[in-house]
Amino acid sequence: MGLFLLDYGAGNVQSLANSLKSLGHEFEWIKDAADFHKATTLVFPGVGAFESAIGGLHARGLFEPLRQYILSGKPYFGICIGMQVLFQSSAEGPSKGLGIIPCPIERFTDDDKAVPHMGWNVADPIASASPAADASEELDAAAYYYFVHSYCAKYNPEAHPAAMRWAHSITQYGHELFMSSARQGNVFATQFHPEKSGKAGLKLLDDWLRQPESAHTHAPPAPLVARFPAPAHRLTKRIVACMDVRANDQGDLVVTKGDQYDVREKAGPAVAAAGAVRNLGKPVALAARYFAEGADELCLLNITSFRHSPLQDQPMLAVVRAAAETIFVPLTIGGGIKDSVDPDGTPRPAVEVAAAYFRAGADKVSIGSDAVFAVERLRAAGYVRDGTSAVEQIASAYGNQAVVVSIDPRRVYVDDAATYTGPYTAELVHGAPDAADERERGRAWWYQCTVSGGREARELSVVELAQGVEMLGAGEILVNSIDRDGTGRGFDLDLVRLIKRSVKVPVVASSGAGTAAHFVDVFAQTDVEAALAAGIFHREEVGIEEVKSALKENGINVRA
């Protein structure tokens, strides 16, 4: 079999390459138009914006050869952007798609849900019109697959009957149904990412590739079904394991944890270790452990001085590359994703830095202090975007689902809320009279943004920051809490609720988790999509399986 992978130039294709290698499949890359004639099976993967994908195909002279390959009847497997390019057009931009499937790609509505659709959801198969349909393309109706997208092919048999005959499975998000996989003739495509969907996704890939090519050329059209949205979708809540990575005094990269950037051991029983960088394990080994334990996503945050290193001298690239070879769930990298300059004076814009991490195997990038400065500039410009910030650059090329903004607010207490006349009256949070923390009783507070791990306060509230980065194009917000970090007292639910009601994008709660019950609290008492922890997982004080068991016992949907 002549298996080829297509890279349009701006998507994360390394994750699929790693998955295929782990499954024992050999492949080549499409380098130019002539390679389409060599391919007998083609896979087109990638996270990204529709416009970037179509533009990349045209720029490389691959658009029409790709279309002719598909029309030739040879097997084609499209993943995410590789599925969306099959359609006529997209609301994401003016470019025309391949036109294989006769309907447009549309944006999700955000009146009843966060957009992007991000996380683990089901793909409900539509019964095949033919009992002889190839079993290698059958989805596991009980499995969860990983989705990350803002645009979709909405399932609408009345408006687009011919296009809906391509629907192999449909998925509900909010009250909308969309085509989560497509199949007809020689084409099979998924909106979800099998290479990031753990065992279920790897099995789907492996089954498809191990079938003879002749089995992928005759899939019949699907029947049209009348489907009405259920009361709620089945998107799971996500548990994220985070690893702060820095160099120790010997120059080795280790996972550490501390109060913001204070990660050195204090004097105590282990006197010999006092002053040393706290070492909780090697990043690649810990990442593999958390994948095996069932983490829904992993996050690697670069907190050492080399986050300021030029791109050509960035050791975190090697960490990401190695980790991505052993884990098959989404991986976020943070720290140093910004404009930089190489020693020879070559400028490296943020989008180029991000591209290097995507090509190493990352699926999302996280931006911190640079996003705060960008919102300050945005506010000074009267909220007119100029396209120069790292958030805007990366979202434009890869889609907003690829950009996470990590925020570090801290409380600013107001002694007399009744007489407070400051600019943040609408954002004040009022402490309960019987609050466990005596500082909260009878007081109110707002949340001020910080940079440099909480060491420097900025004249910007957390709501201004969250709404500003959403305007710039961030697709997810990671909410840390300076006040709760390392306390083990639970997530700052007031802070999480404040952010959730201020934005339309998914939110990840972080800082303060000390027990499995704290995860139950944050999901039961807020609408947050995900929750993150670090130290309690590293020290094995609480396990990921224990967290998920507690959530299930409390009726909260999680991936097994």
Secondary structure as the mmCIF struct_conf table of DSSP 4:
data_model
#
loop_
_struct_conf.conf_type_id
_struct_conf.id
_struct_conf.beg_label_comp_id
_struct_conf.beg_label_asym_id
_struct_conf.beg_label_seq_id
_struct_conf.end_label_comp_id
_struct_conf.end_label_asym_id
_struct_conf.end_label_seq_id
STRN STRN1 LEU A 3 LEU A 5
BEND BEND1 GLY A 9 GLY A 11
HELX_RH_AL_P HELX_RH_AL_P1 GLN A 14 SER A 22
TURN_TY1_P TURN_TY1_P1 LEU A 23 GLY A 24
STRN STRN2 GLU A 28 TRP A 29
BEND BEND2 ASP A 32 ASP A 32
TURN_TY1_P TURN_TY1_P2 ALA A 33 ALA A 34
HELX_RH_AL_P HELX_RH_AL_P2 ASP A 35 LYS A 38
BEND BEND3 THR A 40 THR A 40
STRN STRN3 THR A 41 PHE A 44
BEND BEND4 GLY A 48 GLY A 48
HELX_RH_AL_P HELX_RH_AL_P3 PHE A 50 ALA A 59
TURN_TY1_P TURN_TY1_P3 ARG A 60 GLY A 61
HELX_RH_AL_P HELX_RH_AL_P4 PHE A 63 LEU A 71
TURN_TY1_P TURN_TY1_P4 SER A 72 GLY A 73
STRN STRN4 TYR A 76 ILE A 79
TURN_TY1_P TURN_TY1_P5 CYS A 80 CYS A 80
HELX_RH_AL_P HELX_RH_AL_P5 ILE A 81 GLN A 84
TURN_TY1_P TURN_TY1_P6 VAL A 85 LEU A 86
STRN STRN5 PHE A 87 PHE A 87
BEND BEND5 GLN A 88 GLN A 88
STRN STRN6 SER A 89 SER A 90
TURN_TY1_P TURN_TY1_P7 ALA A 91 GLU A 92
STRN STRN7 GLY A 93 LYS A 96
BEND BEND6 ILE A 100 ILE A 100
STRN STRN8 ILE A 101 ILE A 101
BEND BEND7 PRO A 102 CYS A 103
STRN STRN9 ILE A 105 ILE A 105
STRN STRN10 GLU A 106 ARG A 107
HELX_LH_PP_P HELX_LH_PP_P1 PHE A 108 THR A 109
BEND BEND8 ASP A 111 LYS A 113
BEND BEND9 VAL A 115 PRO A 116
STRN STRN11 HIS A 117 ASN A 121
STRN STRN12 ASP A 124 PRO A 125
HELX_LH_PP_P HELX_LH_PP_P2 ILE A 126 SER A 128
BEND BEND10 ALA A 129 ALA A 129
TURN_TY1_P TURN_TY1_P8 PRO A 131 ALA A 132
BEND BEND11 ALA A 133 ALA A 133
HELX_RH_3T_P HELX_RH_3T_P1 ALA A 135 GLU A 137
TURN_TY1_P TURN_TY1_P9 ALA A 141 ALA A 142
STRN STRN13 TYR A 145 HIS A 149
BEND BEND12 SER A 150 SER A 150
STRN STRN14 TYR A 151 CYS A 152
STRN STRN15 LYS A 154 LYS A 154
TURN_TY1_P TURN_TY1_P10 PRO A 157 ALA A 159
HELX_RH_AL_P HELX_RH_AL_P6 PRO A 161 MET A 164
TURN_TY1_P TURN_TY1_P11 ARG A 165 TRP A 166
STRN STRN16 ALA A 167 TYR A 173
TURN_TY1_P TURN_TY1_P12 GLY A 174 HIS A 175
STRN STRN17 GLU A 176 GLN A 184
STRN STRN18 GLY A 185 GLY A 185
TURN_TY1_P TURN_TY1_P13 ASN A 186 ASN A 186
STRN STRN19 VAL A 187 THR A 190
BEND BEND13 GLN A 191 PHE A 192
STRN STRN20 HIS A 193 HIS A 193
HELX_RH_3T_P HELX_RH_3T_P2 PRO A 194 LYS A 196
BEND BEND14 SER A 197 SER A 197
HELX_RH_AL_P HELX_RH_AL_P7 GLY A 198 ARG A 210
BEND BEND15 GLN A 211 GLN A 211
HELX_RH_3T_P HELX_RH_3T_P3 GLU A 213 HIS A 216
BEND BEND16 THR A 217 THR A 217
STRN STRN21 ALA A 219 ALA A 219
HELX_LH_PP_P HELX_LH_PP_P3 PRO A 220 LEU A 224
BEND BEND17 PRO A 231 ALA A 232
HELX_LH_PP_P HELX_LH_PP_P4 LEU A 235 THR A 236
STRN STRN22 LYS A 237 LYS A 237
STRN STRN23 ARG A 238 ALA A 247
TURN_TY1_P TURN_TY1_P14 ASP A 249 GLN A 250
BEND BEND18 GLY A 251 GLY A 251
STRN STRN24 LEU A 253 THR A 256
STRN STRN25 ASP A 259 ASP A 259
TURN_TY1_P TURN_TY1_P15 GLN A 260 TYR A 261
STRN STRN26 ASP A 262 ASP A 262
STRN STRN27 ARG A 264 ARG A 264
HELX_LH_PP_P HELX_LH_PP_P5 GLU A 265 LYS A 266
BEND BEND19 ALA A 267 PRO A 269
HELX_RH_3T_P HELX_RH_3T_P4 VAL A 271 ALA A 273
TURN_TY1_P TURN_TY1_P16 ALA A 274 GLY A 275
BEND BEND20 ALA A 276 ALA A 276
STRN STRN28 VAL A 277 VAL A 277
HELX_LH_PP_P HELX_LH_PP_P6 ARG A 278 ARG A 278
HELX_RH_AL_P HELX_RH_AL_P8 PRO A 283 GLU A 293
TURN_TY1_P TURN_TY1_P17 GLY A 294 GLY A 294
BEND BEND21 ASP A 296 ASP A 296
STRN STRN29 GLU A 297 ASN A 302
BEND BEND22 THR A 304 THR A 304
HELX_RH_3T_P HELX_RH_3T_P5 SER A 305 HIS A 308
BEND BEND23 SER A 309 SER A 309
HELX_RH_3T_P HELX_RH_3T_P6 LEU A 311 ASP A 313
TURN_TY1_P TURN_TY1_P18 PRO A 315 PRO A 315
HELX_RH_AL_P HELX_RH_AL_P9 MET A 316 ALA A 324
TURN_TY1_P TURN_TY1_P19 GLU A 325 THR A 326
BEND BEND24 VAL A 329 VAL A 329
STRN STRN30 LEU A 331 GLY A 334
BEND BEND25 GLY A 335 GLY A 335
BEND BEND26 LYS A 338 LYS A 338
STRN STRN31 SER A 340 VAL A 341
TURN_TY1_P TURN_TY1_P20 PRO A 343 ASP A 344
BEND BEND27 GLY A 345 GLY A 345
STRN STRN32 PRO A 347 ARG A 348
HELX_RH_AL_P HELX_RH_AL_P10 ALA A 350 ALA A 360
TURN_TY1_P TURN_TY1_P21 GLY A 361 GLY A 361
BEND BEND28 ASP A 363 ASP A 363
STRN STRN33 LYS A 364 ILE A 367
HELX_RH_AL_P HELX_RH_AL_P11 SER A 369 ALA A 380
TURN_TY1_P TURN_TY1_P22 ALA A 381 GLY A 382
BEND BEND29 TYR A 383 TYR A 383
BEND BEND30 GLY A 387 GLY A 387
BEND BEND31 SER A 389 SER A 389
HELX_RH_AL_P HELX_RH_AL_P12 ALA A 390 TYR A 398
HELX_RH_3T_P HELX_RH_3T_P7 ASN A 400 ALA A 402
STRN STRN34 VAL A 403 ILE A 407
STRN STRN35 PRO A 409 VAL A 414
BEND BEND32 ASP A 415 ASP A 415
HELX_RH_3T_P HELX_RH_3T_P8 ALA A 417 THR A 419
BEND BEND33 GLY A 422 GLY A 422
TURN_TY1_P TURN_TY1_P23 PRO A 423 TYR A 424
HELX_RH_3T_P HELX_RH_3T_P9 THR A 425 GLU A 427
STRN STRN36 VAL A 429 HIS A 430
HELX_LH_PP_P HELX_LH_PP_P7 GLY A 431 ALA A 432
TURN_TY1_P TURN_TY1_P24 PRO A 433 ASP A 434
BEND BEND34 ALA A 436 ASP A 437
TURN_TY1_P TURN_TY1_P25 GLU A 438 GLY A 442
STRN STRN37 ALA A 444 VAL A 451
TURN_TY1_P TURN_TY1_P26 SER A 452 ARG A 455
STRN STRN38 GLU A 456 SER A 461
HELX_RH_AL_P HELX_RH_AL_P13 VAL A 462 LEU A 472
TURN_TY1_P TURN_TY1_P27 GLY A 473 GLY A 473
BEND BEND35 GLY A 475 GLY A 475
STRN STRN39 GLU A 476 VAL A 479
TURN_TY1_P TURN_TY1_P28 ILE A 482 THR A 487
BEND BEND36 ARG A 489 ARG A 489
HELX_RH_AL_P HELX_RH_AL_P14 LEU A 493 LYS A 500
TURN_TY1_P TURN_TY1_P29 ARG A 501 SER A 502
BEND BEND37 LYS A 504 VAL A 505
STRN STRN40 VAL A 507 ALA A 509
BEND BEND38 SER A 511 SER A 511
BEND BEND39 THR A 515 THR A 515
HELX_RH_AL_P HELX_RH_AL_P15 ALA A 516 GLN A 525
BEND BEND40 THR A 526 THR A 526
BEND BEND41 GLU A 529 GLU A 529
STRN STRN41 ALA A 530 ALA A 533
BEND BEND42 ALA A 534 ALA A 534
HELX_RH_AL_P HELX_RH_AL_P16 GLY A 535 HIS A 538
TURN_TY1_P TURN_TY1_P30 ARG A 539 GLU A 540
BEND BEND43 GLU A 541 VAL A 542
HELX_RH_AL_P HELX_RH_AL_P17 ILE A 544 GLU A 553
TURN_TY1_P TURN_TY1_P31 ASN A 554 GLY A 555
STRN STRN42 VAL A 558 VAL A 558
#
